[in-house]
Structures are given as structure tokens and as C-alpha cells.
Amino acid sequence: MSSSDLAVILPRVIIVSRRSLRKNKFVDFVGEYHLDLIVGYGAVPVIVPRVAGVHTLLHSFEPIHGVLLCEGEDIDPSLYEDEETNLSKEELEEIRRLHASDTAIDKEKDTIELALAKHCLERNIPYLGICRGSQVLNVACGGTLYQDIGKELSKYFPQEKKVVHMDYDNYDGHRHAVNIVEETPLHQWFEESLQDNMEIRVNSYHHQGVKRLAQRFKPMAYAPDGLVEGFYDPDAYNPEEGKFIMGLQFHPERMRKANSDEFDYPGCTAAYKEFVKAVVAYQKKLNIIKRVPTSLKLNKEMEQKRNVIVRSFSLARNLYEGGDNTRQLKESDLKPGAEFLESNIALSVQQENRLKQMGATVRNASSYMERLKMNEEREKLARAVMGKMTIEQLSDLNLFYHMMGQISSDMLEKKQLQNVSTADLP
């Protein structure tokens, strides 16, 4: 299989770049740790550049099978503050001085990422937010942020209980404790590393964080000062079914031992692994939906004939589902559908699928009653077998039968053409 084939098959994960000034000009970048993990687990990262006007072109990046948002400057406070901040002008100036690299608001990046987050929420597209990406997710759902944890949260704690969320002097080495909430994905991922106190130590690169968590989310971890360090939507979390909506304030991809690529905990990569699993499942669901045929437009006469046949199939389906409730049903009601199925018309795969959806499971009306019991037994057996199959197995089975149906239809058409050609010969 060629690399171009793989590019078509593998699911696409959208990642928005971060802008930085280098040699007096702007450059866009994304941390390679994110890219390595996305590629390693079987998806293709598609980088959306942070440039003016891109927010109007996001439809051009379809199909989108997942979105990973990470890293960046502070989100514009006007996007989440319902009232003016309690911070004084002097405090805001001090915040800008202490966190100069983060406090330069990037409205274009805000617009792009909030649009992507809302797009994921509307279509149930898998979403993983890391650090800023978790804050974007919370704001997109109506939550709010601390503009500065030190000024708005830490000041209420005595010095010995304050949590350092940003240490510029020990940037990658700094860690602080978080308490994992039981029966959450984080609990599952880090379970073998947890002690009785349910704590792990995480890195921290932020001076902002979740203030009011949006109602739809459930916390997964707290810092000792009460700050939410991880959250998810429990109603939109099932990676095997393509569901994944989550935000992590810390960076698990960077939780590595000093001068090594070894992770602090075995569970550090789980968020990316489960995210990509959901992305793959979502792509499969999307592919199945796209294969559903669109309806054909018919003239008035054909539409009337179609309605008669559809009614016949509907009655057959009701008979099938209702068992022996046949006293008001006449055999002539089933005749149009039976005649259509008995006619020497080659059906396309799309037509066959539509007929199956309408309950056209019989070849003629007279034999239907005799075969009803046999069909019921076969259906029960099939449902019992398929009920034990996973989403991926069912998707693969569906795709296999779709492919076999297409091959059968093509071969049938080919043989019919051959028969026509033979009949024309002298």
C-alpha cells in the first residue's frame, strides 16, 4: 500500500499552530511531542496555520475526524467574563509583566479554536484539549477562567499551602500534586501508579485555569488549592464508539524523566491513545453514513408506482414484526411488492439496501407465511452473534458486505451485458 493510500485511509486530527516571533518575523509551530503521539497511534495530524482569515476557511479542512488543541497565549477575557474583573489596573500590569509571553492576546487564534471546539461539540467529533486547549473547551461551553491564579486563587491560602502552577526557573522539571477523582478516565489510566491518597505529580505551565467549570463537564483531577486540573463529558466519552470530549490542564506528553524520553507514569500516553482510538471509530461511523444513498427524483407516474410498492413492503414488514396478526391483511396487498421482487430486474446495491430497510424480506406473497418462522429464528441467531461483536467488528462486517454487494452487482451487470451481446449474434 502506497503512502498516498494511507493518507486517504488514516483519520485526520486537526491541530492549530501557535505563533512566535523569530528573527524579527512570525513563525507557526506545534510541539512535536503531540505530533509523535498522534502519528504513533495511527492518525494523521493536519496543522491549521494561525494566520488572518483562516477561521473563515475551516470547512476546507474537512473531513475532520478529531481536534487536538494545545498551547498558546491567554484567551481574551471578554470571551468569558460576564462582568468586569476584580483585578486592579496595577495587578493587571503586574500580571502582564510576570507572564509577558502568555498575556499577549491572539484574537485570531481564539476565533479559530473556539470555532473548532464548537464544531466538535455540535457534531460529537472527538476533542482533546491540553493546557490552553482545555480552557478553550470550557469557555466554548459557557465556563469561565481565572485571569491569574496567583492573584485570584492562591492569595486566599497560607504560604505553606499555596500551589506553584508556573515555575519559569524549573520549567520542565517542576511538578505539583493533583488528586485523581475515582471512576473517571484519569483514574483508569493512572490506577497502577496511584497510592492510597489518589495522587500523582504533574507538570504545570500556566498562570490561568478553570474558574467555573461548564455544567456539562465532570472534574477528573484537582490541585491542592482546588483548581480543576482535568475534566471530561461523561455523556460523550466512549472511545470505542468514537466519543471523546476532554480537557487536561497539565501536559502528559511532557511528563518525562530528566534528560530522557521515559515517561513519569505508564498512564501518561493514555489520553492520546484513547483519543486516537475514538478518532478512528468516528471516521468509521462517518464513512458508513456517507455511503447511505440519496433519494432519486421520480416523475409523477413512477412516484405513484413507488408508493404502491412501498406500501406493500411496509405491510410485509408489519406482518413480519406483528406475527400472526393477519386478519385484516389481504394477499392482494402484498402482491405489488412480490411481483416487483419476482420481476427480472437487476437491482443496484443501493436499491437492495433500501428494500431491506423497508422490510422486503420475501420473494413472493404466497411463500412468505411459510418462511416467517424460519426468518425469525435466523434473525434471533444473527442478533445473538452480532450482539457479542465490538463496534469495530460490526463496522468491518458492514463494510465487507457492502463491498461484496458492490462486486455482485457489478458482476451481474457484466453477465447480463454478455447475454445481450450473445443474443444479438447471428
C-alpha positions in Angstrom: 0.0 0.0 0.0 1.4 3.4 -1.0 1.8 6.4 1.3 -0.9 8.2 -0.6 -3.3 5.4 0.1 -2.5 5.6 3.8 -3.1 9.3 3.7 -6.6 8.7 2.5 -7.4 5.8 4.9 -5.9 7.2 8.1 -8.1 9.6 10.1 -7.3 13.3 10.3 -6.7 15.2 13.5 -6.8 19.0 13.3 -4.2 20.9 15.3 -3.9 24.7 15.4 -0.4 26.2 15.3 1.0 28.7 17.7 2.6 31.9 16.5 6.0 33.0 17.7 8.4 35.8 16.8 11.8 34.5 15.5 14.4 36.7 13.8 12.0 39.6 13.6 9.3 37.6 11.8 6.4 35.4 12.9 6.7 31.6 12.6 4.0 29.0 13.3 4.8 25.8 15.2 3.3 22.8 17.0 5.2 20.8 19.7 6.5 17.6 18.2 5.5 15.5 21.3 1.9 16.0 20.3 2.6 15.1 16.7 4.7 12.0 17.5 1.9 10.5 19.7 -0.9 11.2 17.2 1.1 9.6 14.4 2.3 6.8 16.6 -1.3 5.7 17.5 -2.5 5.8 13.9 -3.8 9.2 12.8 -2.6 12.0 10.6 -2.1 15.4 12.1 -3.3 18.3 9.9 -1.9 21.6 11.1 -4.1 24.7 10.7 -1.9 27.8 10.5 -2.6 30.7 12.7 -2.9 33.3 10.0 -5.5 36.1 9.5 -8.7 34.8 7.9 -8.2 31.1 8.4 -11.3 31.0 10.7 -13.4 31.6 7.6 -11.8 28.6 5.8 -12.2 25.9 8.3 -14.6 24.0 6.1 -11.7 23.5 3.7 -10.1 21.2 6.3 -12.9 18.6 6.1 -13.2 15.8 6.8 -12.3 16.4 10.4 -12.2 13.2 12.5 -10.7 14.7 15.6 -9.4 18.0 17.1 -6.4 18.4 19.4 -5.9 21.9 20.8 -2.8 22.7 22.9 -0.5 25.6 23.9 -0.9 29.3 23.3 -1.4 32.6 24.8 -4.2 33.7 27.3 -7.7 33.6 25.9 -9.3 37.1 25.5 -11.2 37.7 28.8 -14.1 39.3 27.0 -15.0 35.9 25.7 -15.9 34.5 29.1 -16.2 37.3 31.7 -19.8 38.4 32.2 -18.8 41.3 34.4 -15.7 43.4 34.9 -12.7 41.8 36.7 -12.0 42.4 40.3 -8.3 42.8 39.4 -7.0 46.3 39.7 -5.1 48.1 37.0 -1.9 47.7 38.9 -2.5 44.0 39.3 -3.2 43.5 35.6 0.1 45.4 34.8 2.0 43.1 37.2 0.4 40.0 35.5 1.5 41.2 32.1 5.0 41.8 33.3 5.4 38.5 35.1 3.8 36.5 32.2 4.8 38.5 29.2 5.0 35.6 26.8 1.4 34.5 27.6 -0.6 37.7 28.1 -0.4 39.0 24.5 -3.9 38.2 23.4 -4.2 36.4 20.0 -7.7 37.0 18.8 -7.3 35.2 15.5 -6.2 32.0 17.4 -9.1 32.5 19.8 -11.6 32.7 16.9 -10.1 29.6 15.1 -10.0 27.4 18.2 -13.4 28.4 19.6 -15.0 27.7 16.2 -13.3 24.3 16.1 -14.4 23.4 19.7 -18.0 24.4 19.0 -17.8 22.4 15.7 -16.7 19.3 17.7 -19.5 19.8 20.3 -22.2 20.2 17.6 -21.1 17.1 15.6 -19.7 14.9 18.5 -16.3 14.9 16.9 -13.5 13.7 19.3 -11.8 16.6 21.1 -8.7 16.6 23.3 -7.7 19.9 24.9 -4.3 20.2 26.6 -3.5 23.2 28.8 -4.9 26.2 26.8 -7.0 23.7 24.8 -8.8 22.6 28.0 -9.5 26.3 28.7 -10.9 26.8 25.2 -13.2 23.9 25.7 -14.5 25.2 29.0 -15.1 28.7 27.5 -16.8 27.2 24.5 -19.4 25.6 26.8 -20.0 28.7 28.9 -17.4 28.2 31.6 -15.1 30.9 32.9 -11.4 31.2 33.8 -9.2 32.8 36.4 -7.3 35.6 34.7 -4.4 34.9 37.1 -4.4 32.0 39.6 -1.9 33.8 41.9 -4.0 37.0 42.2 -7.4 35.4 42.3 -7.0 32.0 44.0 -3.6 31.5 45.6 -3.8 34.6 47.7 -6.5 33.0 49.9 -4.1 30.2 51.0 -1.3 30.4 53.6 2.1 30.3 52.1 2.7 26.6 53.0 -0.4 25.6 51.2 -0.1 27.6 48.0 0.4 25.6 44.8 3.0 26.8 42.3 1.4 26.5 38.9 4.2 28.2 36.9 8.0 28.0 37.7 10.0 29.7 35.0 13.3 28.7 36.7 12.5 25.0 36.6 10.2 24.9 33.6 10.1 21.2 32.6 11.2 19.8 35.9 8.6 21.5 38.1 5.8 19.2 39.4 2.9 19.6 41.8 0.4 17.1 43.2 -3.1 16.5 41.9 -5.8 14.4 43.4 -7.5 12.0 40.9 -11.2 11.6 41.1 -12.3 7.9 41.3 -14.2 6.2 38.4 -13.0 8.7 35.8 -10.8 8.1 32.7 -7.8 9.5 34.6 -8.3 7.1 37.4 -8.4 4.2 34.9 -5.2 5.4 33.1 -3.1 6.1 36.2 -4.6 3.4 38.5 -1.5 1.3 38.8 0.6 4.4 39.8 -1.9 5.6 42.5 -1.3 5.2 46.2 -3.9 5.4 48.9 -4.0 9.2 48.6 -5.0 9.0 44.9 -2.3 11.5 44.0 0.1 11.8 41.1 2.5 14.7 40.4 2.0 16.6 37.2 3.9 19.4 35.3 2.5 22.9 35.2 3.0 25.7 32.7 0.0 28.1 33.3 -1.0 31.1 35.3 -4.7 30.8 34.3 -7.2 28.0 34.8 -10.8 26.9 35.1 -12.8 29.2 37.5 -16.3 28.0 36.8 -16.5 24.6 35.1 -19.1 24.4 32.4 -22.2 22.4 33.6 -21.8 19.5 31.2 -18.3 18.5 32.5 -17.2 16.3 35.4 -13.9 17.0 37.1 -11.2 14.3 36.9 -8.5 15.9 39.0 -7.9 18.8 41.4 -4.8 20.6 42.6 -4.5 21.0 46.4 -5.8 24.6 46.0 -9.0 23.3 44.4 -8.1 24.2 40.8 -9.6 21.8 38.3 -6.7 20.0 36.5 -8.7 17.7 34.3 -12.4 17.3 33.2 -14.5 15.4 30.7 -18.0 15.0 29.4 -19.2 11.6 30.8 -22.1 11.6 28.2 -19.6 12.0 25.4 -16.9 9.5 26.4 -16.7 6.1 24.8 -13.6 5.8 22.6 -14.7 2.5 21.1 -17.8 4.3 19.8 -16.0 7.5 18.6 -16.9 9.6 21.6 -14.2 11.7 23.4 -14.6 15.2 24.9 -11.9 16.0 27.4 -9.6 18.8 28.8 -6.4 18.4 30.7 -4.7 21.4 32.3 -1.3 19.6 32.6 0.9 18.3 29.8 1.0 14.4 30.0 3.1 14.3 26.8 5.9 16.3 28.5 5.8 14.4 31.8 9.2 12.7 31.2 12.2 12.0 33.4 15.1 14.4 33.2 17.3 14.0 30.0 15.2 11.0 28.9 12.1 10.1 26.9 10.9 7.8 29.6 7.5 8.9 31.0 6.9 9.7 34.7 4.0 7.2 34.7 2.8 4.4 32.3 -0.5 6.3 32.0 1.0 9.5 30.6 0.3 8.5 27.0 -3.2 7.0 27.6 -5.1 10.3 26.8 -3.6 10.3 23.3 -4.1 6.6 22.8 -7.7 6.7 23.8 -8.3 9.9 21.8 -6.9 8.4 18.6 -9.0 5.3 19.3 -12.1 7.5 19.3 -10.9 9.3 16.2 -10.6 6.0 14.3 -14.0 4.9 15.4 -15.5 8.3 14.5 -14.0 8.0 11.0 -15.6 4.6 10.5 -19.0 5.9 11.6 -18.6 8.8 9.2 -17.7 6.6 6.3 -20.8 4.4 6.9 -23.1 7.5 7.0 -21.6 8.8 3.7 -22.4 5.5 2.0 -26.2 5.9 2.6 -27.6 6.7 -0.8 -29.6 9.8 -1.6 -33.2 9.6 -2.8 -33.8 9.6 -6.5 -36.3 12.1 -8.0 -39.1 10.4 -9.9 -41.9 11.7 -12.2 -45.5 11.6 -11.0 -46.4 8.2 -12.5 -43.2 6.5 -11.2 -43.8 8.1 -7.8 -47.3 6.6 -7.6 -46.0 3.1 -8.5 -43.2 3.5 -5.9 -45.8 4.4 -3.3 -47.8 1.3 -4.0 -44.7 -0.9 -3.8 -43.5 0.8 -0.6 -46.9 0.3 1.0 -46.7 -3.4 0.0 -43.3 -3.7 1.6 -44.5 -1.8 4.7 -47.4 -4.2 5.2 -45.0 -7.1 4.8 -42.7 -5.6 7.4 -45.7 -5.0 9.8 -46.7 -8.6 9.2 -43.2 -9.8 10.0 -43.0 -7.8 13.2 -46.6 -8.4 14.3 -46.5 -12.2 13.9 -49.9 -13.8 13.2 -51.9 -10.5 13.2 -53.1 -11.1 9.6 -56.9 -11.0 9.7 -57.2 -7.6 8.1 -54.5 -8.2 5.6 -55.3 -9.4 2.0 -52.9 -11.3 -0.1 -53.5 -8.7 -2.9 -51.9 -6.1 -0.6 -48.7 -8.0 -0.8 -48.9 -8.7 -4.5 -47.3 -5.5 -5.8 -44.1 -6.0 -3.7 -44.0 -9.7 -4.6 -44.3 -9.0 -8.3 -41.6 -6.4 -8.1 -39.2 -8.8 -6.4 -40.1 -11.6 -8.8 -39.5 -9.4 -11.9 -36.4 -9.9 -13.9 -34.9 -6.5 -12.9 -31.3 -6.3 -11.8 -31.2 -4.2 -8.6 -28.4 -2.0 -7.7 -26.8 -2.3 -4.2 -28.5 1.0 -3.3 -31.9 -0.4 -4.3 -31.3 -3.6 -2.4 -30.4 -1.7 0.7 -33.5 0.5 0.5 -35.6 -2.6 0.1 -34.1 -4.2 3.1 -34.8 -1.1 5.1 -38.5 -1.3 4.1 -38.8 -4.9 5.2 -38.6 -6.5 1.7 -37.5 -9.9 3.0 -39.7 -12.1 0.8 -39.6 -13.3 -2.7 -43.4 -13.7 -3.1 -46.5 -13.3 -1.1 -47.6 -17.0 -1.0 -44.3 -18.3 0.4 -43.9 -15.6 3.0 -46.2 -17.1 5.7 -44.3 -20.4 5.5 -40.9 -18.8 5.8 -41.8 -16.3 8.5 -40.9 -18.6 11.4 -37.6 -19.6 9.8 -36.7 -16.0 9.3 -37.5 -15.1 12.9 -35.2 -17.9 14.1 -32.4 -16.8 11.8 -32.8 -13.2 12.9 -32.6 -14.2 16.6 -29.4 -16.2 15.9 -27.9 -13.3 13.9 -28.7 -10.8 16.6 -27.3 -13.0 19.3 -24.0 -13.4 17.4 -23.7 -9.7 16.5 -24.6 -8.6 20.0 -21.3 -10.0 21.1 -19.3 -8.2 18.5 -17.5 -4.9 19.1 -18.2 -1.6 17.2 -15.1 -2.1 15.1 -16.0 -5.7 14.2 -19.6 -4.6 13.2 -18.2 -1.7 11.1 -15.8 -4.0 9.3 -18.6 -6.5 8.7 -20.8 -3.8 7.3 -18.0 -2.6 5.0 -17.3 -6.2 3.9 -20.9 -6.9 2.9 -21.1 -3.5 1.2 -18.0 -4.4 -0.8 -19.4 -7.9 -1.7 -22.7 -6.4 -2.7 -21.0 -4.0 -5.0 -18.9 -6.8 -6.6 -22.1 -8.9 -7.0 -23.9 -6.1 -8.6 -21.0 -5.3 -11.0 -20.6 -9.0 -12.0 -24.4 -9.4 -12.5 -24.4 -6.3 -14.8 -21.4 -7.7 -16.7 -23.0 -11.1 -17.2 -26.3 -9.5 -18.4 -24.4 -7.5 -21.0 -22.6 -10.6 -22.1 -26.0 -12.4 -22.5 -27.4 -9.4 -24.5 -24.3 -9.5 -26.8 -24.6 -13.3 -27.3 -28.3 -12.9 -28.2 -27.5 -10.3 -30.9 -25.1 -12.6 -32.7 -26.4 -14.2 -35.9 
